[in-house]
Amino acid sequence: MPNLYLFVYGTLMSAYQNEMARHFHQNANLIGEARMRGFLYQVSWYPGAVMIPNDSSLNNNQWVYGELWELKEHALFDALDRYEECSAQDALPHEYQRVLQAIEVIGLHRTLDAWVYLYQKPVDALEQITAGRFRPQS
């Protein structure tokens, strides 16, 4: 059975009403607030999350906060991959990659594997969102 869980931390969260977010919300069920170990950066008007390397001596208490959703059907990933510009039809190198990651559901104190779109480009020139929670710039 395919994994239909998706962790979102940016413009697809329930507070957002852009066209893709509305389509996503209609075709998935919100499980609840969640988090993953990693770093969050302000890329442009949207964020990008990166994992903490396994062999890192960096602060292992850094979190990216968002929401865990369960998709109603696997085909929704095709539209999401296009939205994140990481489908097979998108030019390389992709800005994001969809990968399975350990996600903690905060209210349930449970960890499970879910898909997440991780930022793939260098972050050296980007501002880190140290609180780990995306808020749109005004």
C-alpha positions as a LaTeX table, in Angstrom:
\begin{tabular}{lrrr}
\hline
Residue & $x$ (\AA) & $y$ (\AA) & $z$ (\AA) \\
\hline
Met1 & 0.00 & 0.00 & 0.00 \\
Pro2 & 1.49 & 3.39 & $-0.96$ \\
Asn3 & 2.30 & 5.96 & 1.72 \\
Leu4 & $-0.30$ & 8.73 & 1.45 \\
Tyr5 & 0.97 & 10.94 & 4.29 \\
Leu6 & 2.38 & 14.38 & 3.45 \\
Phe7 & 4.02 & 16.85 & 5.82 \\
Val8 & 3.58 & 20.47 & 4.70 \\
Tyr9 & 5.30 & 23.49 & 6.26 \\
Gly10 & 4.57 & 26.36 & 3.86 \\
Thr11 & 1.98 & 27.56 & 1.39 \\
Leu12 & 0.00 & 24.30 & 1.44 \\
Met13 & $-0.89$ & 24.52 & 5.14 \\
Ser14 & $-4.54$ & 24.90 & 6.14 \\
Ala15 & $-4.23$ & 28.67 & 6.71 \\
Tyr16 & $-3.42$ & 29.27 & 3.02 \\
Gln17 & $-5.99$ & 29.62 & 0.28 \\
Asn18 & $-4.00$ & 29.77 & $-2.94$ \\
Glu19 & $-5.37$ & 27.67 & $-5.81$ \\
Met20 & $-3.14$ & 24.66 & $-5.16$ \\
Ala21 & $-3.74$ & 24.78 & $-1.40$ \\
Arg22 & $-7.53$ & 24.73 & $-1.93$ \\
His23 & $-7.23$ & 21.76 & $-4.31$ \\
Phe24 & $-4.96$ & 19.97 & $-1.84$ \\
His25 & $-7.29$ & 20.62 & 1.14 \\
Gln26 & $-10.28$ & 19.25 & $-0.79$ \\
Asn27 & $-8.40$ & 16.04 & $-1.61$ \\
Ala28 & $-6.68$ & 15.30 & 1.69 \\
Asn29 & $-7.53$ & 15.02 & 5.37 \\
Leu30 & $-5.72$ & 17.06 & 8.01 \\
Ile31 & $-4.31$ & 14.83 & 10.75 \\
Gly32 & $-2.83$ & 17.62 & 12.84 \\
Glu33 & 0.13 & 19.75 & 13.78 \\
Ala34 & 3.45 & 18.02 & 13.23 \\
Arg35 & 7.17 & 18.62 & 13.10 \\
Met36 & 10.37 & 17.21 & 11.65 \\
Arg37 & 14.01 & 17.67 & 12.56 \\
Gly38 & 15.57 & 20.20 & 10.22 \\
Phe39 & 16.15 & 23.81 & 9.34 \\
Leu40 & 13.68 & 26.22 & 7.70 \\
Tyr41 & 14.71 & 29.03 & 5.35 \\
Gln42 & 12.93 & 31.94 & 3.66 \\
Val43 & 13.55 & 31.22 & $-0.04$ \\
Ser44 & 11.32 & 33.95 & $-1.51$ \\
Trp45 & 7.63 & 34.39 & $-0.68$ \\
Tyr46 & 7.77 & 30.70 & 0.30 \\
Pro47 & 9.97 & 28.61 & 2.61 \\
Gly48 & 12.33 & 25.71 & 2.12 \\
Ala49 & 13.18 & 23.01 & 4.66 \\
Val50 & 16.38 & 20.99 & 4.79 \\
Met51 & 17.19 & 17.96 & 6.92 \\
Ile52 & 19.86 & 17.91 & 9.56 \\
Pro53 & 22.58 & 15.55 & 8.29 \\
Asn54 & 22.75 & 12.29 & 10.26 \\
Asp55 & 26.46 & 12.74 & 10.95 \\
Ser56 & 26.04 & 16.38 & 11.95 \\
Ser57 & 27.35 & 17.89 & 15.17 \\
Leu58 & 24.75 & 20.65 & 14.68 \\
Asn59 & 21.98 & 21.36 & 17.15 \\
Asn60 & 19.79 & 18.26 & 17.02 \\
Asn61 & 16.96 & 20.16 & 18.71 \\
Gln62 & 16.07 & 22.22 & 15.62 \\
Trp63 & 12.56 & 21.62 & 14.26 \\
Val64 & 10.47 & 22.54 & 11.23 \\
Tyr65 & 6.79 & 22.87 & 12.19 \\
Gly66 & 3.83 & 22.27 & 9.92 \\
Glu67 & 0.91 & 19.94 & 9.37 \\
Leu68 & 0.51 & 16.27 & 8.57 \\
Trp69 & $-2.11$ & 15.36 & 5.96 \\
Glu70 & $-3.35$ & 12.10 & 4.48 \\
Leu71 & $-4.09$ & 12.22 & 0.77 \\
Lys72 & $-7.31$ & 10.61 & $-0.45$ \\
Glu73 & $-5.53$ & 9.20 & $-3.51$ \\
His74 & $-1.94$ & 8.81 & $-4.64$ \\
Ala75 & $-2.58$ & 10.65 & $-7.93$ \\
Leu76 & $-2.63$ & 13.95 & $-6.02$ \\
Phe77 & 1.16 & 13.67 & $-5.73$ \\
Asp78 & 1.38 & 14.31 & $-9.51$ \\
Ala79 & $-0.25$ & 17.73 & $-9.08$ \\
Leu80 & 1.81 & 18.48 & $-5.98$ \\
Asp81 & 5.06 & 17.53 & $-7.75$ \\
Arg82 & 4.16 & 19.97 & $-10.55$ \\
Tyr83 & 3.35 & 22.68 & $-7.97$ \\
Glu84 & 6.72 & 22.13 & $-6.28$ \\
Glu85 & 8.36 & 22.01 & $-9.74$ \\
Cys86 & 9.96 & 18.61 & $-9.17$ \\
Ser87 & 8.00 & 16.47 & $-11.61$ \\
Ala88 & 9.71 & 14.56 & $-14.40$ \\
Gln89 & 8.63 & 17.33 & $-16.78$ \\
Asp90 & 10.36 & 20.10 & $-14.79$ \\
Ala91 & 13.81 & 21.32 & $-15.70$ \\
Leu92 & 16.78 & 20.17 & $-13.65$ \\
Pro93 & 18.08 & 20.92 & $-11.13$ \\
His94 & 14.88 & 20.79 & $-9.12$ \\
Glu95 & 14.42 & 23.25 & $-6.28$ \\
Tyr96 & 12.62 & 20.59 & $-4.19$ \\
Gln97 & 12.65 & 16.83 & $-3.89$ \\
Arg98 & 9.87 & 14.72 & $-2.38$ \\
Val99 & 11.34 & 12.30 & 0.15 \\
Leu100 & 10.13 & 10.12 & 3.02 \\
Gln101 & 11.04 & 11.56 & 6.39 \\
Ala102 & 10.28 & 10.77 & 10.04 \\
Ile103 & 7.51 & 13.15 & 11.16 \\
Glu104 & 6.31 & 13.61 & 14.71 \\
Val105 & 2.57 & 14.24 & 15.15 \\
Ile106 & 2.64 & 16.66 & 18.08 \\
Gly107 & $-0.69$ & 15.95 & 19.76 \\
Leu108 & $-0.35$ & 12.18 & 19.42 \\
His109 & 3.32 & 11.90 & 20.46 \\
Arg110 & 3.71 & 9.50 & 17.56 \\
Thr111 & 6.31 & 9.41 & 14.79 \\
Leu112 & 5.62 & 8.06 & 11.32 \\
Asp113 & 7.12 & 8.25 & 7.86 \\
Ala114 & 5.56 & 10.84 & 5.58 \\
Trp115 & 6.47 & 12.52 & 2.33 \\
Val116 & 7.89 & 16.03 & 2.51 \\
Tyr117 & 9.25 & 18.42 & $-0.11$ \\
Leu118 & 12.82 & 19.28 & 0.89 \\
Tyr119 & 14.73 & 22.23 & $-0.50$ \\
Gln120 & 17.67 & 21.14 & $-2.69$ \\
Lys121 & 19.58 & 24.32 & $-3.50$ \\
Pro122 & 22.30 & 26.04 & $-1.40$ \\
Val123 & 20.99 & 27.90 & 1.64 \\
Asp124 & 24.09 & 29.97 & 2.46 \\
Ala125 & 22.55 & 33.24 & 1.21 \\
Leu126 & 19.06 & 32.56 & 2.64 \\
Glu127 & 17.66 & 33.82 & 5.92 \\
Gln128 & 17.04 & 31.00 & 8.39 \\
Ile129 & 13.63 & 30.98 & 10.07 \\
Thr130 & 15.00 & 30.08 & 13.50 \\
Ala131 & 11.57 & 29.52 & 15.09 \\
Gly132 & 10.93 & 26.80 & 12.49 \\
Arg133 & 7.45 & 28.17 & 11.63 \\
Phe134 & 6.71 & 29.77 & 8.28 \\
Arg135 & 4.95 & 33.13 & 8.30 \\
Pro136 & 4.44 & 34.94 & 4.98 \\
Gln137 & 6.39 & 38.16 & 4.56 \\
Ser138 & 4.27 & 41.30 & 4.38 \\
\hline
\end{tabular}
